[in-house]
Amino acid sequence: MAGGQGFPRMIRGSVVVQRRRCGKPNCRCAAGEQLHESTVLSYFQDGRNRTLMLASDEIARVRAAVARYRAALAKVEADGSDGLGWLLARRAGR
């Protein structure tokens, strides 16, 4: 499961930057011009979309782990399609 230094090799989800107002009336974000930004991992679990705030030192490693997950998923999809194509061609040849 873990890659270097105990960090996961793959993570399912998306790294996104959220922009929001904090709700304090005197904050710079109240006018909507300078919103607060936070980088989060967005993922789907138990039928709901969820987010996990990332620390600044985690962002690059989480992005890389998400990219590895997507590459592995694409490889599995391609292999599965190849297998289906083989089976369909075999049946067509009967």
N, C-alpha and C positions, 0 to 999 in steps of 0.2 A: 504494500500500500504506500508506504512512505518513500519519498525520494531522498535527496541529500538533506542532512541535518533534521530528520524527522518530519519534513514537510511532505504532504501528499504529492505523488507524481501526477495524478489526474484529479480534476475537480469538475463536477457537472454544474453548469450554470453560465451566467454572463456577468462580466465586470462592466458596470455602468456608473456614470456620474449623475447623481441626483442633485437637482437644484430646488431649493425650497425657501419659504419664509419661516422664521422661527416663531412668529406670533407676538413678539414684544413690540409695543407701539412706537417706541423711540429708536428702534434698531434701524440700521442702514437698509435692511431688506424690506422694511414696511412699505416703501414706495414701489417695490417690485423691480427696482433697477439693479441692485446688487444682491442677488440671492446667495444664500449659503450653499456651498457645494460639499458633497461628501461622496467618496467612491465606495461602492457597495458591490457585493456579490448578490446577484438576483438569481433565485432558483425556485423550482416548483416542488413542493413536498406536501403529502397528505391532502391533496386536492386544492392547495392554496399557493399563490405566489408569495414568496418570502424574500427578505433581504437581510444581509449580514454586513454591517459596516466593517470596512477594512482599514487597518492601520497603514500608515504611509509606507512602512517597511515591508508590508505584505503584498502590496498592489502588483508589483512586477512578477513576483513568484506565483501569485494567484492567476494572473493573466496567462502566464506560461503553462500552468497546470490545466487551465481551461482549454487552451489551444491544443495541448496534448490529448485531452479528452475528445475534443472535436475531431482531431485527426484519426484517433483510434476508432471512433464511431463511424467516420466516413469509410475507413478500411473495412470494418465489419459489414457495412451496408453494401459496399462494392463486392466483397466476397460472397455475400448472400445472394446478390443479383446474379453473379456469375454461376453460382450453384443452381439457381432457379432456371437460368438460361440453358444450362447443360441438361437439366431434367426435361425441360420442355422440348429441346431439340431431340433428345432421345425418344421421347414419346411420339414426336412427329415422324420419326424415322420408322416406326413400327408398321 
